[in-house]
Amino acid sequence: MSPAKCPICGKPTAPQHRPFCSLRCADVDLNRWLSGRYVVPASDDADRVAESDEDD
């Protein structure tokens, strides 16, 4: 089994920074989340449920 690779740079992961290889790559990933580069898509069903809850 090959070692896990860092999702940012592809180097082998370091146990203390898992799933990243270094603190730098962890910070790069955090910055991408905070700046909006990564987005978790919302479904229309979730919006409909929220709207119906507001109507009650």
PQR file with spaces between the fields and no chain letter, atoms N, CA, C, O and H, PARSE charges and radii, in Angstrom:
ATOM       1  N    MET     1       0.846   -1.171    0.000 -0.4000 1.5000
ATOM       2  CA   MET     1       0.000    0.000    0.000 -0.0000 2.0000
ATOM       3  C    MET     1       0.898    1.242    0.000  0.5500 1.7000
ATOM       4  O    MET     1       1.817    1.340    0.813 -0.5500 1.4000
ATOM       5  N    SER     2       0.643    2.160   -0.880 -0.4000 1.5000
ATOM       6  CA   SER     2       1.463    3.373   -0.971 -0.0000 2.0000
ATOM       7  C    SER     2       0.999    4.390    0.070  0.5500 1.7000
ATOM       8  O    SER     2      -0.177    4.420    0.434 -0.5500 1.4000
ATOM       9  H    SER     2      -0.103    2.080   -1.540  0.4000 1.0000
ATOM      10  N    PRO     3       1.921    5.220    0.546 -0.5600 1.5000
ATOM      11  CA   PRO     3       1.540    6.229    1.545  0.2800 2.0000
ATOM      12  C    PRO     3       0.564    7.242    0.959  0.5500 1.7000
ATOM      13  O    PRO     3       0.564    7.500   -0.244 -0.5500 1.4000
ATOM      14  N    ALA     4      -0.258    7.803    1.818 -0.4000 1.5000
ATOM      15  CA   ALA     4      -1.221    8.813    1.384 -0.0000 2.0000
ATOM      16  C    ALA     4      -0.475   10.042    0.890  0.5500 1.7000
ATOM      17  O    ALA     4       0.620   10.349    1.361 -0.5500 1.4000
ATOM      18  H    ALA     4      -0.259    7.593    2.796  0.4000 1.0000
ATOM      19  N    LYS     5      -1.076   10.735   -0.056 -0.4000 1.5000
ATOM      20  CA   LYS     5      -0.447   11.923   -0.630 -0.0000 2.0000
ATOM      21  C    LYS     5      -1.203   13.172   -0.213  0.5500 1.7000
ATOM      22  O    LYS     5      -2.422   13.156   -0.047 -0.5500 1.4000
ATOM      23  H    LYS     5      -1.965   10.485   -0.438  0.4000 1.0000
ATOM      24  N    CYS     6      -0.464   14.237   -0.048 -0.4000 1.5000
ATOM      25  CA   CYS     6      -1.017   15.540    0.310 -0.0000 2.0000
ATOM      26  C    CYS     6      -1.948   16.014   -0.823  0.5500 1.7000
ATOM      27  O    CYS     6      -1.554   15.988   -1.989 -0.5500 1.4000
ATOM      28  H    CYS     6       0.527   14.249   -0.182  0.4000 1.0000
ATOM      29  N    PRO     7      -3.166   16.443   -0.493 -0.5600 1.5000
ATOM      30  CA   PRO     7      -4.086   16.899   -1.544  0.2800 2.0000
ATOM      31  C    PRO     7      -3.666   18.221   -2.194  0.5500 1.7000
ATOM      32  O    PRO     7      -4.182   18.572   -3.255 -0.5500 1.4000
ATOM      33  N    ILE     8      -2.748   18.948   -1.581 -0.4000 1.5000
ATOM      34  CA   ILE     8      -2.312   20.231   -2.125 -0.0000 2.0000
ATOM      35  C    ILE     8      -1.135   20.060   -3.072  0.5500 1.7000
ATOM      36  O    ILE     8      -1.167   20.560   -4.196 -0.5500 1.4000
ATOM      37  H    ILE     8      -2.329   18.662   -0.719  0.4000 1.0000
ATOM      38  N    CYS     9      -0.079   19.346   -2.623 -0.4000 1.5000
ATOM      39  CA   CYS     9       1.140   19.272   -3.439 -0.0000 2.0000
ATOM      40  C    CYS     9       1.494   17.866   -3.916  0.5500 1.7000
ATOM      41  O    CYS     9       2.334   17.714   -4.802 -0.5500 1.4000
ATOM      42  H    CYS     9      -0.053   18.939   -1.710  0.4000 1.0000
ATOM      43  N    GLY    10       0.870   16.837   -3.345 -0.4000 1.5000
ATOM      44  CA   GLY    10       1.127   15.473   -3.791 -0.0000 2.0000
ATOM      45  C    GLY    10       2.260   14.756   -3.080  0.5500 1.7000
ATOM      46  O    GLY    10       2.522   13.590   -3.376 -0.5500 1.4000
ATOM      47  H    GLY    10       0.187   16.960   -2.625  0.4000 1.0000
ATOM      48  N    LYS    11       2.941   15.418   -2.148 -0.4000 1.5000
ATOM      49  CA   LYS    11       4.006   14.769   -1.378 -0.0000 2.0000
ATOM      50  C    LYS    11       3.381   13.820   -0.352  0.5500 1.7000
ATOM      51  O    LYS    11       2.193   13.942   -0.051 -0.5500 1.4000
ATOM      52  H    LYS    11       2.728   16.365   -1.908  0.4000 1.0000
ATOM      53  N    PRO    12       4.158   12.877    0.190 -0.5600 1.5000
ATOM      54  CA   PRO    12       3.631   11.997    1.243  0.2800 2.0000
ATOM      55  C    PRO    12       3.193   12.805    2.460  0.5500 1.7000
ATOM      56  O    PRO    12       3.810   13.815    2.798 -0.5500 1.4000
ATOM      57  N    THR    13       2.128   12.356    3.114 -0.4000 1.5000
ATOM      58  CA   THR    13       1.612   13.087    4.267 -0.0000 2.0000
ATOM      59  C    THR    13       2.505   12.913    5.485  0.5500 1.7000
ATOM      60  O    THR    13       3.221   11.919    5.609 -0.5500 1.4000
ATOM      61  H    THR    13       1.626   11.535    2.839  0.4000 1.0000
ATOM      62  N    ALA    14       2.455   13.882    6.373 -0.4000 1.5000
ATOM      63  CA   ALA    14       3.174   13.828    7.641 -0.0000 2.0000
ATOM      64  C    ALA    14       2.142   13.571    8.739  0.5500 1.7000
ATOM      65  O    ALA    14       1.093   14.215    8.754 -0.5500 1.4000
ATOM      66  H    ALA    14       1.873   14.689    6.272  0.4000 1.0000
ATOM      67  N    PRO    15       2.420   12.642    9.657 -0.5600 1.5000
ATOM      68  CA   PRO    15       1.430   12.307   10.693  0.2800 2.0000
ATOM      69  C    PRO    15       0.933   13.518   11.488  0.5500 1.7000
ATOM      70  O    PRO    15      -0.251   13.581   11.816 -0.5500 1.4000
ATOM      71  N    GLN    16       1.790   14.463   11.800 -0.4000 1.5000
ATOM      72  CA   GLN    16       1.370   15.605   12.612 -0.0000 2.0000
ATOM      73  C    GLN    16       0.530   16.616   11.830  0.5500 1.7000
ATOM      74  O    GLN    16      -0.095   17.485   12.439 -0.5500 1.4000
ATOM      75  H    GLN    16       2.753   14.411   11.534  0.4000 1.0000
ATOM      76  N    HIS    17       0.500   16.527   10.505 -0.4000 1.5000
ATOM      77  CA   HIS    17      -0.277   17.471    9.687 -0.0000 2.0000
ATOM      78  C    HIS    17      -1.302   16.762    8.804  0.5500 1.7000
ATOM      79  O    HIS    17      -1.852   17.371    7.886 -0.5500 1.4000
ATOM      80  H    HIS    17       1.007   15.821   10.011  0.4000 1.0000
ATOM      81  N    ARG    18      -1.559   15.510    9.068 -0.4000 1.5000
ATOM      82  CA   ARG    18      -2.420   14.710    8.232 -0.0000 2.0000
ATOM      83  C    ARG    18      -3.745   15.376    7.968  0.5500 1.7000
ATOM      84  O    ARG    18      -4.323   15.880    8.931 -0.5500 1.4000
ATOM      85  H    ARG    18      -1.112   15.016    9.814  0.4000 1.0000
ATOM      86  N    PRO    19      -4.284   15.434    6.792 -0.5600 1.5000
ATOM      87  CA   PRO    19      -3.895   14.722    5.578  0.2800 2.0000
ATOM      88  C    PRO    19      -2.895   15.481    4.720  0.5500 1.7000
ATOM      89  O    PRO    19      -2.710   15.147    3.549 -0.5500 1.4000
ATOM      90  N    PHE    20      -2.254   16.484    5.275 -0.4000 1.5000
ATOM      91  CA   PHE    20      -1.301   17.296    4.522 -0.0000 2.0000
ATOM      92  C    PHE    20       0.130   16.884    4.834  0.5500 1.7000
ATOM      93  O    PHE    20       0.372   16.116    5.765 -0.5500 1.4000
ATOM      94  H    PHE    20      -2.404   16.755    6.226  0.4000 1.0000
ATOM      95  N    CYS    21       1.078   17.398    4.051 -0.4000 1.5000
ATOM      96  CA   CYS    21       2.485   17.072    4.270 -0.0000 2.0000
ATOM      97  C    CYS    21       3.158   18.070    5.199  0.5500 1.7000
ATOM      98  O    CYS    21       4.201   17.769    5.780 -0.5500 1.4000
ATOM      99  H    CYS    21       0.881   18.022    3.295  0.4000 1.0000
ATOM     100  N    SER    22       2.576   19.248    5.345 -0.4000 1.5000
ATOM     101  CA   SER    22       3.205   20.292    6.154 -0.0000 2.0000
ATOM     102  C    SER    22       2.156   21.298    6.620  0.5500 1.7000
ATOM     103  O    SER    22       1.019   21.304    6.149 -0.5500 1.4000
ATOM     104  H    SER    22       1.728   19.492    4.873  0.4000 1.0000
ATOM     105  N    LEU    23       2.563   22.129    7.540 -0.4000 1.5000
ATOM     106  CA   LEU    23       1.685   23.192    8.016 -0.0000 2.0000
ATOM     107  C    LEU    23       1.365   24.164    6.883  0.5500 1.7000
ATOM     108  O    LEU    23       0.262   24.707    6.820 -0.5500 1.4000
ATOM     109  H    LEU    23       3.486   22.123    7.923  0.4000 1.0000
ATOM     110  N    ARG    24       2.322   24.381    5.997 -0.4000 1.5000
ATOM     111  CA   ARG    24       2.108   25.282    4.859 -0.0000 2.0000
ATOM     112  C    ARG    24       0.941   24.808    4.000  0.5500 1.7000
ATOM     113  O    ARG    24       0.065   25.599    3.652 -0.5500 1.4000
ATOM     114  H    ARG    24       3.218   23.939    6.048  0.4000 1.0000
ATOM     115  N    CYS    25       0.925   23.514    3.653 -0.4000 1.5000
ATOM     116  CA   CYS    25      -0.157   22.991    2.817 -0.0000 2.0000
ATOM     117  C    CYS    25      -1.496   23.033    3.566  0.5500 1.7000
ATOM     118  O    CYS    25      -2.537   23.282    2.958 -0.5500 1.4000
ATOM     119  H    CYS    25       1.637   22.871    3.935  0.4000 1.0000
ATOM     120  N    ALA    26      -1.472   22.793    4.876 -0.4000 1.5000
ATOM     121  CA   ALA    26      -2.693   22.910    5.671 -0.0000 2.0000
ATOM     122  C    ALA    26      -3.211   24.344    5.633  0.5500 1.7000
ATOM     123  O    ALA    26      -4.416   24.564    5.513 -0.5500 1.4000
ATOM     124  H    ALA    26      -0.626   22.591    5.370  0.4000 1.0000
ATOM     125  N    ASP    27      -2.316   25.311    5.734 -0.4000 1.5000
ATOM     126  CA   ASP    27      -2.713   26.720    5.679 -0.0000 2.0000
ATOM     127  C    ASP    27      -3.229   27.119    4.299  0.5500 1.7000
ATOM     128  O    ASP    27      -4.161   27.916    4.191 -0.5500 1.4000
ATOM     129  H    ASP    27      -1.337   25.132    5.831  0.4000 1.0000
ATOM     130  N    VAL    28      -2.630   26.573    3.251 -0.4000 1.5000
ATOM     131  CA   VAL    28      -3.106   26.837    1.889 -0.0000 2.0000
ATOM     132  C    VAL    28      -4.547   26.345    1.758  0.5500 1.7000
ATOM     133  O    VAL    28      -5.397   27.045    1.208 -0.5500 1.4000
ATOM     134  H    VAL    28      -1.873   25.925    3.339  0.4000 1.0000
ATOM     135  N    ASP    29      -4.819   25.146    2.259 -0.4000 1.5000
ATOM     136  CA   ASP    29      -6.163   24.581    2.195 -0.0000 2.0000
ATOM     137  C    ASP    29      -7.152   25.434    2.995  0.5500 1.7000
ATOM     138  O    ASP    29      -8.250   25.719    2.519 -0.5500 1.4000
ATOM     139  H    ASP    29      -4.129   24.577    2.706  0.4000 1.0000
ATOM     140  N    LEU    30      -6.769   25.837    4.200 -0.4000 1.5000
ATOM     141  CA   LEU    30      -7.635   26.686    5.023 -0.0000 2.0000
ATOM     142  C    LEU    30      -7.934   28.001    4.312  0.5500 1.7000
ATOM     143  O    LEU    30      -9.078   28.455    4.311 -0.5500 1.4000
ATOM     144  H    LEU    30      -5.876   25.605    4.587  0.4000 1.0000
ATOM     145  N    ASN    31      -6.929   28.611    3.713 -0.4000 1.5000
ATOM     146  CA   ASN    31      -7.133   29.862    2.986 -0.0000 2.0000
ATOM     147  C    ASN    31      -8.112   29.673    1.821  0.5500 1.7000
ATOM     148  O    ASN    31      -8.928   30.552    1.547 -0.5500 1.4000
ATOM     149  H    ASN    31      -5.999   28.242    3.714  0.4000 1.0000
ATOM     150  N    ARG    32      -8.030   28.547    1.151 -0.4000 1.5000
ATOM     151  CA   ARG    32      -8.964   28.287    0.045 -0.0000 2.0000
ATOM     152  C    ARG    32     -10.395   28.195    0.548  0.5500 1.7000
ATOM     153  O    ARG    32     -11.309   28.690   -0.111 -0.5500 1.4000
ATOM     154  H    ARG    32      -7.367   27.832    1.374  0.4000 1.0000
ATOM     155  N    TRP    33     -10.610   27.567    1.708 -0.4000 1.5000
ATOM     156  CA   TRP    33     -11.954   27.508    2.279 -0.0000 2.0000
ATOM     157  C    TRP    33     -12.432   28.899    2.686  0.5500 1.7000
ATOM     158  O    TRP    33     -13.561   29.287    2.387 -0.5500 1.4000
ATOM     159  H    TRP    33      -9.867   27.164    2.243  0.4000 1.0000
ATOM     160  N    LEU    34     -11.577   29.637    3.360 -0.4000 1.5000
ATOM     161  CA   LEU    34     -11.977   30.949    3.874 -0.0000 2.0000
ATOM     162  C    LEU    34     -12.194   31.979    2.775  0.5500 1.7000
ATOM     163  O    LEU    34     -12.994   32.898    2.942 -0.5500 1.4000
ATOM     164  H    LEU    34     -10.659   29.321    3.603  0.4000 1.0000
ATOM     165  N    SER    35     -11.492   31.838    1.656 -0.4000 1.5000
ATOM     166  CA   SER    35     -11.637   32.798    0.566 -0.0000 2.0000
ATOM     167  C    SER    35     -12.769   32.435   -0.391  0.5500 1.7000
ATOM     168  O    SER    35     -13.069   33.197   -1.310 -0.5500 1.4000
ATOM     169  H    SER    35     -10.842   31.090    1.520  0.4000 1.0000
ATOM     170  N    GLY    36     -13.399   31.280   -0.185 -0.4000 1.5000
ATOM     171  CA   GLY    36     -14.533   30.887   -1.019 -0.0000 2.0000
ATOM     172  C    GLY    36     -14.174   30.094   -2.254  0.5500 1.7000
ATOM     173  O    GLY    36     -15.040   29.863   -3.098 -0.5500 1.4000
ATOM     174  H    GLY    36     -13.155   30.661    0.562  0.4000 1.0000
ATOM     175  N    ARG    37     -12.928   29.667   -2.395 -0.4000 1.5000
ATOM     176  CA   ARG    37     -12.551   28.844   -3.552 -0.0000 2.0000
ATOM     177  C    ARG    37     -13.194   27.473   -3.487  0.5500 1.7000
ATOM     178  O    ARG    37     -13.534   26.890   -4.517 -0.5500 1.4000
ATOM     179  H    ARG    37     -12.224   29.855   -1.710  0.4000 1.0000
ATOM     180  N    TYR    38     -13.362   26.955   -2.275 -0.4000 1.5000
ATOM     181  CA   TYR    38     -14.074   25.693   -2.088 -0.0000 2.0000
ATOM     182  C    TYR    38     -15.494   26.034   -1.665  0.5500 1.7000
ATOM     183  O    TYR    38     -15.702   26.894   -0.808 -0.5500 1.4000
ATOM     184  H    TYR    38     -13.086   27.429   -1.438  0.4000 1.0000
ATOM     185  N    VAL    39     -16.460   25.370   -2.259 -0.4000 1.5000
ATOM     186  CA   VAL    39     -17.850   25.617   -1.915 -0.0000 2.0000
ATOM     187  C    VAL    39     -18.567   24.280   -1.805  0.5500 1.7000
ATOM     188  O    VAL    39     -18.410   23.406   -2.658 -0.5500 1.4000
ATOM     189  H    VAL    39     -16.291   24.672   -2.955  0.4000 1.0000
ATOM     190  N    VAL    40     -19.342   24.135   -0.765 -0.4000 1.5000
ATOM     191  CA   VAL    40     -20.174   22.946   -0.624 -0.0000 2.0000
ATOM     192  C    VAL    40     -21.512   23.287   -1.264  0.5500 1.7000
ATOM     193  O    VAL    40     -22.217   24.178   -0.790 -0.5500 1.4000
ATOM     194  H    VAL    40     -19.470   24.845   -0.073  0.4000 1.0000
ATOM     195  N    PRO    41     -21.866   22.584   -2.338 -0.5600 1.5000
ATOM     196  CA   PRO    41     -23.110   22.927   -3.024  0.2800 2.0000
ATOM     197  C    PRO    41     -24.331   22.603   -2.174  0.5500 1.7000
ATOM     198  O    PRO    41     -24.364   21.596   -1.468 -0.5500 1.4000
ATOM     199  N    ALA    42     -25.321   23.462   -2.252 -0.4000 1.5000
ATOM     200  CA   ALA    42     -26.586   23.240   -1.557 -0.0000 2.0000
ATOM     201  C    ALA    42     -27.600   22.718   -2.559  0.5500 1.7000
ATOM     202  O    ALA    42     -27.569   23.081   -3.734 -0.5500 1.4000
ATOM     203  H    ALA    42     -25.294   24.280   -2.826  0.4000 1.0000
ATOM     204  N    SER    43     -28.483   21.879   -2.096 -0.4000 1.5000
ATOM     205  CA   SER    43     -29.505   21.348   -2.995 -0.0000 2.0000
ATOM     206  C    SER    43     -30.770   22.196   -2.875  0.5500 1.7000
ATOM     207  O    SER    43     -30.972   22.885   -1.876 -0.5500 1.4000
ATOM     208  H    SER    43     -28.509   21.584   -1.141  0.4000 1.0000
ATOM     209  N    ASP    44     -31.609   22.139   -3.892 -0.4000 1.5000
ATOM     210  CA   ASP    44     -32.866   22.871   -3.870 -0.0000 2.0000
ATOM     211  C    ASP    44     -33.790   22.338   -2.784  0.5500 1.7000
ATOM     212  O    ASP    44     -34.586   23.091   -2.223 -0.5500 1.4000
ATOM     213  H    ASP    44     -31.444   21.580   -4.704  0.4000 1.0000
ATOM     214  N    ASP    45     -33.691   21.038   -2.482 -0.4000 1.5000
ATOM     215  CA   ASP    45     -34.535   20.450   -1.448 -0.0000 2.0000
ATOM     216  C    ASP    45     -34.284   21.103   -0.091  0.5500 1.7000
ATOM     217  O    ASP    45     -35.228   21.350    0.660 -0.5500 1.4000
ATOM     218  H    ASP    45     -33.044   20.426   -2.938  0.4000 1.0000
ATOM     219  N    ALA    46     -33.039   21.382    0.227 -0.4000 1.5000
ATOM     220  CA   ALA    46     -32.719   22.024    1.500 -0.0000 2.0000
ATOM     221  C    ALA    46     -33.313   23.433    1.545  0.5500 1.7000
ATOM     222  O    ALA    46     -33.784   23.870    2.595 -0.5500 1.4000
ATOM     223  H    ALA    46     -32.272   21.182   -0.383  0.4000 1.0000
ATOM     224  N    ASP    47     -33.295   24.141    0.426 -0.4000 1.5000
ATOM     225  CA   ASP    47     -33.878   25.477    0.374 -0.0000 2.0000
ATOM     226  C    ASP    47     -35.389   25.415    0.574  0.5500 1.7000
ATOM     227  O    ASP    47     -35.955   26.262    1.265 -0.5500 1.4000
ATOM     228  H    ASP    47     -32.912   23.785   -0.427  0.4000 1.0000
ATOM     229  N    ARG    48     -36.038   24.438   -0.012 -0.4000 1.5000
ATOM     230  CA   ARG    48     -37.487   24.292    0.125 -0.0000 2.0000
ATOM     231  C    ARG    48     -37.868   23.983    1.573  0.5500 1.7000
ATOM     232  O    ARG    48     -38.858   24.511    2.078 -0.5500 1.4000
ATOM     233  H    ARG    48     -35.578   23.750   -0.573  0.4000 1.0000
ATOM     234  N    VAL    49     -37.099   23.141    2.233 -0.4000 1.5000
ATOM     235  CA   VAL    49     -37.383   22.806    3.632 -0.0000 2.0000
ATOM     236  C    VAL    49     -37.218   24.060    4.489  0.5500 1.7000
ATOM     237  O    VAL    49     -38.040   24.302    5.373 -0.5500 1.4000
ATOM     238  H    VAL    49     -36.295   22.712    1.823  0.4000 1.0000
ATOM     239  N    ALA    50     -36.200   24.849    4.258 -0.4000 1.5000
ATOM     240  CA   ALA    50     -35.984   26.074    5.029 -0.0000 2.0000
ATOM     241  C    ALA    50     -37.119   27.056    4.799  0.5500 1.7000
ATOM     242  O    ALA    50     -37.576   27.702    5.742 -0.5500 1.4000
ATOM     243  H    ALA    50     -35.532   24.653    3.539  0.4000 1.0000
ATOM     244  N    GLU    51     -37.578   27.180    3.573 -0.4000 1.5000
ATOM     245  CA   GLU    51     -38.671   28.102    3.258 -0.0000 2.0000
ATOM     246  C    GLU    51     -39.957   27.647    3.919  0.5500 1.7000
ATOM     247  O    GLU    51     -40.703   28.480    4.434 -0.5500 1.4000
ATOM     248  H    GLU    51     -37.207   26.656    2.806  0.4000 1.0000
ATOM     249  N    SER    52     -40.245   26.341    3.921 -0.4000 1.5000
ATOM     250  CA   SER    52     -41.467   25.859    4.515 -0.0000 2.0000
ATOM     251  C    SER    52     -41.444   26.029    6.036  0.5500 1.7000
ATOM     252  O    SER    52     -42.491   26.241    6.648 -0.5500 1.4000
ATOM     253  H    SER    52     -39.639   25.664    3.502  0.4000 1.0000
ATOM     254  N    ASP    53     -40.263   25.939    6.650 -0.4000 1.5000
ATOM     255  CA   ASP    53     -40.151   26.159    8.085 -0.0000 2.0000
ATOM     256  C    ASP    53     -40.431   27.620    8.435  0.5500 1.7000
ATOM     257  O    ASP    53     -41.001   27.902    9.489 -0.5500 1.4000
ATOM     258  H    ASP    53     -39.413   25.767    6.153  0.4000 1.0000
ATOM     259  N    GLU    54     -40.038   28.551    7.564 -0.4000 1.5000
ATOM     260  CA   GLU    54     -40.268   29.969    7.811 -0.0000 2.0000
ATOM     261  C    GLU    54     -41.745   30.323    7.700  0.5500 1.7000
ATOM     262  O    GLU    54     -42.210   31.239    8.377 -0.5500 1.4000
ATOM     263  H    GLU    54     -39.574   28.322    6.708  0.4000 1.0000
ATOM     264  N    ASP    55     -42.495   29.606    6.850 -0.4000 1.5000
ATOM     265  CA   ASP    55     -43.910   29.882    6.653 -0.0000 2.0000
ATOM     266  C    ASP    55     -44.763   29.484    7.856  0.5500 1.7000
ATOM     267  O    ASP    55     -45.861   30.011    8.031 -0.5500 1.4000
ATOM     268  H    ASP    55     -42.117   28.861    6.299  0.4000 1.0000
ATOM     269  N    ASP    56     -44.274   28.561    8.684 -0.4000 1.5000
ATOM     270  CA   ASP    56     -45.056   28.061    9.824 -0.0000 2.0000
ATOM     271  C    ASP    56     -45.161   29.037   10.918  0.5500 1.7000
ATOM     272  O    ASP    56     -45.788   28.754   11.939 -0.5500 1.4000
ATOM     273  H    ASP    56     -43.382   28.133    8.541  0.4000 1.0000
